[in-house]
Amino acid sequence: MCGICLVDSSYFCAELLTKRLCCKRVNSYSEAKAQFMGAKAREFSGEFDKALNAYRSVMKSGDSSLGVQAALAIAELLAARKQPQDALEALDAFPVSGVEDEVMAAVLSCTRGWLLYEQGDLEGAQALLETNVSKIPTTDATTKGRSLKRLAIVYWHLGGSYQQDKTRCFNHLLQAAKLTPSDAQIFAWLGKWYQDVAKDILRAEKCFLKALSLSSIDELAGMALSDLYIQQGKHELNVKLWERVTEDQETAPTWALLRLAQHLVNQNDELAVGKMHLVLRNEPLNARHWVILAHIYRNFDKQVSAQKSYLKAIELGEESWCVRCELARIEGSLRLFDDALERIEPIVLGELPASSSVSEDSPDVTVASMLYADLLFQQAKYLCAEGLYGHAAANLKQSSRIMKGLPSASMLSGSVEACKLIGDIHCFAFYLSPEDFSSSEGATWVDFIGEGRKAYEAAVLLAGKTSKTTIHDAGTTAATADMYYDVGLSYWYEVQAVASVRGLQLPAFSPQSGPIDNEDDAILFKLKTKAGANFRLALQADPACAAAWNGLALVADKLLVKQFCWARAVQTGSSSDATWANLGMFYLDQADAVSAATSLAQKSFLQLQSMNADNPSMWNGYAMLARRQAGTGTDSSSIKQQKKAIEAFDCALQVGLDLDALLGLSMALLDYEESVGKAVTQAAEHRSEQVMFYLKKYLERDPFNARAWHALGVTQHRLGLHAEALASYARAASPLQATASELGQRGLEWNTLVTEVGALSSTPRNADSNDSALLQMLTKLMNAMKDTSSVLYNVVQAQLLYRQSKGDAALDLLKKLLLREDLQPNESEDVAMVRLSIASLLMGECTSRATDIAAVCKDRLLSSTTLAESASANSDNALILRLIELHERLVSAEDACLSRLQIAVQTSDDSSSSMAWTRLALATIDSESLQVSSCLSDYLRSGAQARDATPSGDDAVDRSFLDALVGLFKAGPSGTTPRLPVDALKLIRMQPWNPHAYVLAGASILKRISLEASDESHVQLLRQLARLLQTGLSFADAKNGDEYNAAQLELLTGYCYVKLGEQEQAEACAERGFTWVQMGKESGALVSSVDAELLESRLLSISSPAKAIARYLSIIATVSDAASPSACRLVPILNELGGLYEEQELSNAAIQVWKLVASLTSSKTVGSFELDDDSSSTTTALSSSSDTGACFLANLRLALIHGKKRNLKTARKHVKTALALIEGDSDSNTATVAAFVDNVLANAS
């Protein structure tokens, strides 16, 4: 057998016969005969399409005898395919009148009669068959038997005497059986006649069995026999029948597969799925079969497969409203709520297509509406878990309206199920934001929940009426218990909602003590009593109802009763994880009174973990245990527990947006901020912005918690959101929040005062006309404070005195405070920092005294910490170094600040060197007296190892800003890419709301474009840049002091339009920039300074160059004074003026400016910084070759100007001077430019 390919024998024979007939041309056969026999072979092998084509060829051959036989064969094949009209058209090619052979004519007529039957013309079929069957001789047994069978079938469908008279239907079947005893269909019809007409079940069964023995796939016999077994209750025989006829998967009939699949489903056997796949292989386009497969998938909880099967059925034309509803239920379980709601919405609105509405199974709007409401409810629960409380509330309201609008005539509208769904919908509002249920819509949050309780009570009443006529069993008692539990739980929700709205405390884990003194207490007591009564009714119906025991424990007033109820809930064996969570919290609440309670609480949470590790209550419990063990201590053990508490709350939030975890984590971070360190509090998930988000999400759900509002105010104050913080403090201090302790109230008052002062300090002293009124109000608040001796009181008082222009009094007050012996070291540092800040601000008014005080405070702060500690981002002393840095910049002592930072870099360890390098680089960039190239080179080179360390918290933010700035400084030409450089936009991506980020990015992009020759791609870049700068302008707000940045953005936009050649647009930008500058000066946000004057000069250079030149000359006159704090900026300003002169083609004036620059910079040498005594021998790398570069630029510009004026000798002299300045310079670009200019001048001469 090796190497032999086994093929289907019929196919092999057909191919062999065709080849022999076609190739050898046997003399005894004509060509048409050969084709006819080949067609027959194709038909027997199952190649029906090829057989049809071959038969059609025979019909065209001209052989009438074979043509008639071919037409008959085509008709039979098409009739088997249920194409009677096509079959009749094939027979029309050979009219009966033209057929000489009488027998063949009779066969043609009988076949035509059968086709008429297939088309529903019973009378025409009867006439043709009766007339011609007798003409067919018995010698042609197959044809005769088939014709008799067909006539009998026609008689059967004619009914009446034709069906019942033995001489007609029955007799013709017997004759056919004698002629063709191998035709299974004949015995199937005989069995049907015996069963339905003769009522002889035994003979009918024998006939069916005979038919199946001849052909196991005979559908008529199989289905009739199966129905017979069903009537006789012979289920086992039926199963054997189905299994026998479906043994061969290739020929397994659909009817048997369907019935066997149903049997397997009833047996919970997933083999039913395989049987349905065989059915679909037979009929892949049958939509009903896809629906059945979907039902089976859903029975075995294979939701995704069921969904796909339903969708396939709908694609194939299934329009049943039941299928839509079933698919919607599945999509709801898969959280595809939008798809599910969209699918059944036409049913609810009565907008189904006409083809569906006229069906016998008309849509039940009530059922669809209940499903629609339930889907909205399920989506609301999902949205709540995602924190989308407003959307969830909208869903509840809509589903409630739908349920209340159900047709009253429907049995479901007043059913237990409908009342239960309404109760579920309304009571779930307890987990949403009360503010989303406004009274303008007719019901408050409490009212909405109360309607749910009423619906549950209605369900109990309806169930009670029904139970009188039904027999009670375990299922009904459990259902009754569940209904009473629902009522009790709804009362509990309502009592908690009422307590929250009225600002009352309702303890769940401790007894509620005290008499009923007012109406509020009476309402709460009544609701709580009814809740307990319904929980007891639930337990009467089913003592094993664990949920009822849990509910009864919550409303019980005595501790022993609570413990007993939770213990019974556990003993039922069906307790939920909520029971263990409540029991653990109960023991934790009693830990102060019972020593063993802490251990019991821990065991309860461990048990909860074993039941459901995804329950956030478990992590909340662990966090509360850790908080209890941590206390307020600062030792290593307490700090460890504090960190554990924060980690546990983090885990709870990773499980879900849990309400208790949101508040717990926020409070833990605020309470333990000082002890756990910035490594924890400055993590991405613990920063103030994230804490504010946590608290806001909590307050959406519980806007009546005073502590949460207080904590939110503190967090907003730290973020500089003073107005928002004051609003939060106001909510915390509202009359409804009267339950706060005296200590909490005092802290709230102080925080409110400090925030008011912070808001006041964020604006210039003369910026607001209401400044005096606000100061008077704050002074009254200060006078009302009791602890006037506290450090905080005196610090705030000093700030108010400064705002009242009583700077000397403020400094004196802080001086007295510093001399106090009871001052703690950290308090001393805080007071010194405030005093240094105020003294620095007062230096313009009382220079000598303020300067002396500032120096004393600076020395005191520097002596309190090492430089390495101050440079560390994880040290509280980092703020000290930054404050001193600002002060020294104010007094033009930047050299000392930068030197100190460099020493900090050299002395810091590996953990803090990264931050030290970052601070050094940022301070150098901010410096006005030094260039940054040398420092950045050292940062990129020497600090590479430190920069590889992974930063965190504020260090990471500072590092990101520094890297972005370094990218801007190092940026070269933009290239040919017609897009804005990605690295230039890095700052904008980091702070898209900050106008200054747009200023830096815009300046960098303009610099890159200016380094290149004009190109068409620059037009697109400049247009993009102008749009980007306008985006930055949209964030500029005068209230936030953004006038300076807004003016700079207008200036940069004007430069863009200048380069685009749109002078009018550029001048309009310049005018708007001037308006911003004037606004800043009027509000006090922009003080008179060199920077402000330069900004105005640059704006004038666009709109009025002559005025710009005059303004530049005025500025130069100011800064040229050696005593001026901005004297170091003379050369850069001269550079700007020289460029403006050249732009206006004022060559002589430009020559004078560049000569001045060259003379000022040619005699300077690179110096070193003045260091402290202990570091005098240390050289720095912070100086640069800026003077040499300026001198080089001046000489180069002079050479170009003289070259244009044809003063070539003078021009070459300046080029030689420039080349001499850059000898040995590693910057090849500079040398290339100078050499190029030299060559140009040499060629010109």
C-alpha positions, 0 to 999 in steps of 0.5 A, a space after each residue: 500500500 506504500 505510495 498508493 493514494 486512496 480516493 473516493 471510488 465513485 469519483 475514481 470510476 467517473 474520471 476513468 470512464 470519462 477518460 476512456 470514452 473521450 480518448 479511445 472513442 469506442 465505436 459502439 458509442 456516439 459522442 453524445 452517448 459518451 457525454 451522457 454516460 460521463 454526466 451520469 458518472 458525475 451525478 453518481 459521484 456527487 459532482 452535481 454542478 459538473 453533471 448539470 453542465 454535461 447534461 446541458 451539453 448532451 441536450 445541445 448535441 442534436 440527439 433527441 433521445 439522449 436530449 430528452 433523457 438529459 432534460 429529465 436528469 437536469 429536472 430531477 437534479 434541480 428539483 432536488 435543489 428546490 428549483 422547480 421553475 428552472 427544472 420546468 424550463 429545462 423540460 420545455 426544451 422538449 415538448 411532449 408533443 414532439 416526443 415520438 416515444 410514448 413511454 418517454 412522453 409519459 415520463 416527461 409528463 409525470 416529471 412535469 406533474 411533480 414539478 407542478 406539485 413542488 410549485 403548489 399546483 396540486 390539481 395540475 400535478 394530479 391530472 398529469 400524474 393520473 393520466 401518464 403513470 399507467 403509460 409507464 411499463 412495469 419493466 421500467 420499475 424505477 421510473 414506474 415506482 417513482 411516479 406511483 410514489 409521487 402520485 400517492 404523495 399528491 393524493 396525501 396532500 389533496 386530503 379527504 378521500 384521496 388521502 383516506 381511500 385505500 385505492 388511491 394513496 395507500 394502493 399507489 404506495 403499495 404498488 411503488 413498494 413492490 416495484 422499488 423496495 429499496 426506496 426508503 421514502 415509500 416506506 416512510 409515507 406508508 408508515 405515515 398513512 398507517 399512523 395518521 389514517 389507519 391508526 395502526 401504530 405497530 405497522 407504522 413503527 415497522 414501516 418507519 424502521 424499514 425506511 430507516 434501515 434503507 436510509 438512515 438519513 430519511 427525515 420523514 421516517 426519522 422525525 415521525 418515529 421520533 415523535 412516535 417514541 415521544 408519544 409513547 414515552 420511550 425516551 431511551 429508544 429515542 436517544 438511541 435513534 438520534 445517536 444511530 442516525 448521527 453516527 456518520 457526521 458527514 451525513 447526519 440529518 439536521 432534525 436528529 442533530 437538533 433533537 440530540 443537542 436538546 437532549 445533551 443540554 438537558 443532561 448539562 453536556 457540552 457536547 451539545 455545542 458540537 452537535 449544533 456545529 454539525 447542524 450549521 455545517 449542513 445549513 450555515 445560513 440558517 439564522 434560527 440555528 445560530 439562535 439555538 447555538 447562542 441559547 446553548 452557549 448561554 446555557 453553559 455560561 459562554 457569554 462571548 460565544 453566545 454574543 457572537 452567535 446572536 450577532 451572526 443570527 441577526 446578520 442573517 436576518 433574524 429580527 425576533 425581539 426576543 433575540 434582541 433582548 437576549 443579546 442585550 442581556 449578554 452584552 450587559 453582562 459583558 459591560 457593553 452597555 451602550 450596545 445593549 441599550 441601543 439594541 433594545 431601544 427600538 422595542 421600548 420606543 415601539 420603532 421596530 421594523 414592520 417585518 417584526 411587528 406583524 409577526 405572531 410573536 409581537 414585541 412585549 414592550 413591558 418586558 423590553 422596558 424592564 430589561 432596558 431599565 435594568 441595563 441602565 441600573 447595571 451601567 450605573 453601578 459600573 459608572 459608580 465604580 469608575 467614579 463617574 457619579 453624575 452619569 450614574 445618577 442620570 442613569 438611575 433617574 432614567 431607569 426610574 422614569 421607565 419603570 414608573 411609566 410601564 403600561 398599567 395593563 401589563 401584569 409585569 407593571 405591578 409585579 414583585 419583580 418590577 417593585 424589586 427592580 424599582 427598589 434596587 434602582 432607588 436605593 443604589 442612589 445611597 452610593 452616589 453624590 447627593 448633589 446629583 439629586 436636586 430638589 428642582 427635579 421634584 425629589 431630594 437625595 433622601 426622597 429618592 432613596 425613600 421611594 426605593 424603600 416604598 417599592 420594597 414594601 410594595 413587593 412584600 405586600 404583593 408577595 404576601 397576596 401570592 403566598 396565600 395561594 401557593 405551597 411554601 417550600 425552602 425556596 419561597 421562605 428564602 425569597 421572603 427573607 430576602 424581601 424583608 431584608 431588602 426593606 430593612 436595608 432600605 431603611 438603613 440606607 435612609 437613616 444614614 442619608 438623613 443623618 448625613 444631610 443633617 450633619 449628625 453622627 450615626 455610629 454603626 460599630 458602637 452603641 448610640 447613647 443619649 436620650 432623644 432630645 430633638 426631632 432629628 433624633 426622633 426621626 433617626 430612631 424611628 427609621 432605625 427601629 423599622 430597619 431592625 424590625 424588618 431584619 427580624 421578620 427576615 430571620 423569622 422567615 429564614 433563620 439561616 439568612 446571614 445578610 439579615 443577621 449582618 443587618 441586625 448587627 448594624 442597627 443593634 444598640 448593644 455591643 453584645 447584641 452586635 457581636 452575637 448577630 455577627 457571630 450567628 451570621 458567620 455560623 450560618 455558613 453562607 455569610 458574605 465578605 461584608 460580614 467579616 469586614 463589619 466584624 473586623 471594624 467592630 472589633 477595631 472600634 472596641 480596641 480601646 476598651 477590650 485588649 483582645 479586640 485588636 487581635 480579633 480584628 486582625 483575624 477577621 480581616 485575614 478571614 475576609 482576605 481568604 474569602 475575597 482578596 479583592 474587597 477593599 475593606 480588607 486593606 482598609 482594615 489593615 491600614 486602620 490597624 497600622 494607624 492604631 499601632 503607629 499612633 503619633 510617635 516619631 520613633 522608627 517603629 511608629 514610622 514603619 507602621 505609618 508607612 504600612 498604613 499608607 501602603 495598605 490604603 494604596 492597595 485598597 485604591 488599586 482594588 477600586 475607587 473605595 470611599 473609605 480608602 480615598 479619605 483614609 489615604 488622604 488623611 494619612 498622608 497629611 497626618 504623617 507627612 513630617 515623619 514618613 519623609 518626602 520619599 513617600 509623600 512626594 511619590 507620584 501617587 502621593 503628591 498634593 495634586 493626587 491628594 486633592 483628586 482623592 478628596 474631591 472624589 470623596 466629597 462628591 459622594 459625601 459632601 457633608 464631611 467637615 474633616 474632608 473639606 478641611 483636609 481639601 482646603 489644606 491641600 489646595 492651600 499648599 498648591 497655591 489655590 487660595 480661593 478654592 482653599 477658602 471655599 473649602 474651609 467655608 464648607 467645613 465651617 458651615 452650620 451643618 458641620 457643627 460636630 467638629 471638636 474644639 481642637 478641630 475648629 481652632 485648627 480650621 480657624 487658623 488654617 483659614 487665617 493663614 490662607 487669607 494671608 497667603 492669598 494676600 501675599 500672592 499679590 503686590 501690596 498696591 495691587 488691590 484697592 480693597 487691600 485695607 479692608 481685607 487687612 482690617 478684617 484679618 486684623 480682627 480675626 487675629 485679635 479674636 485668636 486666643 493663643 497670642 503667644 504662639 509662633 504661628 500667631 506672631 509670624 502671621 502678625 508680622 506678615 500683616 504688619 508688613 502688608 500694612 507698610 509697618 515693615 520696622 514693626 514686623 522686623 522687630 516682632 520677629 526679632 523678639 520672637 527669635 530671642 525667646 528661649 522656648 523656641 524650638 530649632 525648627 521654629 527658629 528656622 521658620 521665623 528666620 526665613 520669614 524675617 529674611 523674606 520680609 527684610 529682603 522685600 524692605 531693602 528698597 525702602 530702608 536699605 541699611 537696616 533691612 540689609 543688616 537684618 537680612 545678612 544676620 538671618 542669612 548667616 543664622 540659616 546657613 549655620 543651622 544646616 550643612 550645604 549637602 543637607 540643603 542641597 538634598 531634595 529629601 531634606 526640609 532644609 532645601 527650602 532654606 538654600 532656595 530662599 537664600 538664593 533668591 535673596 542673594 539674587 535680589 542683592 546682586 550677590 549671585 556669585 556667592 550663591 553659585 559658589 555655595 551651590 558648587 561646594 554643595 555639589 562637591 561635598 554631597 554624597 551620591 544620594 543628594 549630588 543629583 539634586 545639588 547638580 540640578 539646583 546648581 544648573 538651574 541657578 546658573 541659568 537664572 543668573 543674569 551675570 554669568 553665561 551658562 555654557 561652562 556650568 552646563 558643560 560641567 553638568 553634562 560631563 561631571 554630573 553624568 553619574 549623578 544624573 543617571 540616578 532615578 529622581 523622585 518627587 520634586 527632584 524629578 520635576 526639577 530634573 525634567 525642567 532642567 533637561 528641557 532647558 538644556 535641550 533648548 540651549 543645545 539646540 541647533 538648526 531646525 533642519 528641513 522638517 516642516 514641523 515644530 521641533 519636538 524637544 522645543 515643545 517638551 516644556 509645553 508638554 510638561 506644563 501646558 497651562 504655563 505661558 512662560 513655557 510657551 515663551 521659552 519654546 517660542 524663543 528656541 524655535 525662532 533661534 533655530 530658524 535664524 541660524 538657517 538660510 531662508 527656506 520655503 519650509 520656514 513659512 509653515 514653521 512660522 505659521 505653526 509657531 504663531 498658532 502655538 504662541 496664541 495658545 500660550 496667550 490664551 492661558 495668560 491671565 492678569 489676575 495671576 500676574 501673567 502680564 510680562 509673559 503675555 507681552 513676551 508672547 506678543 513680541 515673539 508673535 510679532 517676530 514671526 510676522 516680521 519674518 513672514 513679511 506681514 508688517 501690519 500683523 507684527 505691529 498689531 502684536 507689538 501694540 497688544 504687547 504694550 497694552 500688557 506691559 501697561 496693565 502690569 505696571 498699573 496693577 503692580 505685577 510688573 515693577 519698573 526694571 531693566 527687564 521691563 524697559 528692554 521688553 518695551 524697547 523690543 516691542 518698539 523695534 517692531 512698530 517704531 524703530 526710532 523710539 526703540 533706539 531712544 529707549 535703548 540709549 536711555 537703558 544704556 545710560 542707566 546700566 552703564 553706571 558701575 554702581 548699578 545692579 544691572 551693570 553686568 548687562 551693558 554688553 548684551 544690551 549694546 549687542 541688541 542696539 548694534 543689531 537694531 542699528 544694522 537692521 535700520 542701515 545706520 552704519 555709522 551708529 552701528 560702528 560706534 556701538 560695536 567699537 564700544 563693545 570691542 573696547 569693553 570686552 577686549 581688556 577683560 580676563 576670565 576671573 574667579 568667584 569670591 569664595 568663603 574663607 574656607 574655600 578660597 583655594 578652590 577654583 570654579 568652573 562657572 566662569 565662561 569665555 563670554 567676554 571673548 565671544 562678545 569681542 569676537 562678535 563685535 570685531 566680526 560685525 565691524 568687519 562686515 559693516 566696513 566691508 559693505 562700506 568698501 573700507 576693506 583695509 579696516 575690515 580685514 584688520 577687524 577680521 584678523 583681530 577676530 581670528 586672533 581671539 579664537 586661536 585654539 578655540 574648539 568651536 569649529 563653527 566660529 573659526 569657519 565663519 571668521 575664515 569665510 568672512 576673511 576670504 570674502 574680503 580678500 577676494 573683494 580686494 
